[in-house]
Amino acid sequence: LFEADERYGSTCHYMDEGIDSGPIVDVRYFAIHPADDVASVLERTYDYMLCQFYDVVQRVAEGVRPEPLPVSWGRAATRKRDMDQLR
């Protein structure tokens, strides 16, 4: 919202030592509407994230190993410098 993006979403990725820094294996985007506030975007993010988690886990259970997507498919919603300040 602060960056006036027209869409937001959730990512699923392999874990590594960092925060949200492993290779992304799935991205789910949704539109941000002019009337949205932070709470409404977060609520939709959780809905997308739960469906995404179920879908990825289901694929793994079926024996399909998720392949990392090209880096251009997603970016961290919170910048690394912001996360470093929170530490």
C-alpha positions in Angstrom: 0.0 0.0 0.0 2.8 2.4 0.8 4.4 1.8 -2.5 1.1 2.1 -4.5 1.5 -1.4 -5.9 -1.5 -2.7 -7.9 -1.1 -6.3 -6.7 0.2 -8.2 -3.7 0.6 -11.8 -3.0 2.3 -14.7 -1.2 5.3 -16.8 -2.0 6.2 -20.3 -1.1 9.9 -21.1 -1.2 12.6 -23.4 0.0 14.0 -22.3 3.4 17.6 -21.2 3.9 19.4 -19.2 6.5 17.7 -15.9 5.7 14.1 -14.6 6.1 12.1 -15.1 2.9 15.3 -15.5 1.0 15.2 -19.1 -0.3 14.4 -20.0 -3.9 10.7 -19.3 -4.7 8.7 -22.3 -5.9 5.2 -20.8 -6.1 3.7 -17.3 -6.2 0.0 -16.3 -5.8 -0.9 -12.7 -6.7 -4.2 -10.8 -6.1 -5.3 -7.2 -6.9 -5.1 -4.4 -4.4 -8.2 -2.3 -4.6 -8.3 1.5 -3.9 -10.5 0.9 -0.8 -8.1 -1.7 0.7 -6.3 -1.0 4.0 -3.5 -3.0 5.6 -5.9 -5.3 7.4 -7.9 -6.3 4.4 -4.8 -7.0 2.3 -3.4 -9.1 5.1 -6.6 -11.0 5.4 -6.6 -11.8 1.7 -3.0 -12.7 1.9 -3.7 -15.3 4.6 -6.5 -16.8 2.5 -4.2 -17.1 -0.6 -1.3 -18.4 1.6 -3.4 -21.2 3.1 -4.6 -22.4 -0.3 -1.1 -22.1 -1.7 0.4 -24.0 1.2 -2.2 -26.8 0.7 -1.5 -27.0 -3.0 2.3 -27.1 -2.6 2.2 -29.7 0.2 -0.3 -31.8 -1.9 2.2 -31.8 -4.9 5.0 -32.8 -2.6 2.8 -35.6 -1.1 2.3 -36.8 -4.7 6.0 -37.0 -5.2 6.4 -33.8 -7.2 9.4 -31.8 -6.1 8.7 -28.0 -6.6 11.2 -26.4 -9.0 12.5 -22.9 -8.2 11.0 -20.2 -10.3 13.0 -17.5 -12.1 14.0 -14.7 -9.7 11.7 -12.3 -11.7 8.6 -14.2 -10.5 8.5 -12.6 -7.1 10.1 -10.3 -4.7 10.0 -10.1 -0.9 7.1 -7.9 0.3 9.4 -6.6 3.0 12.8 -5.4 1.9 15.9 -6.9 3.5 17.0 -3.6 4.9 13.6 -3.3 6.7 14.0 -6.9 8.1 17.5 -6.1 9.3 16.2 -3.1 11.2 13.7 -5.4 13.0 16.4 -7.7 14.3 
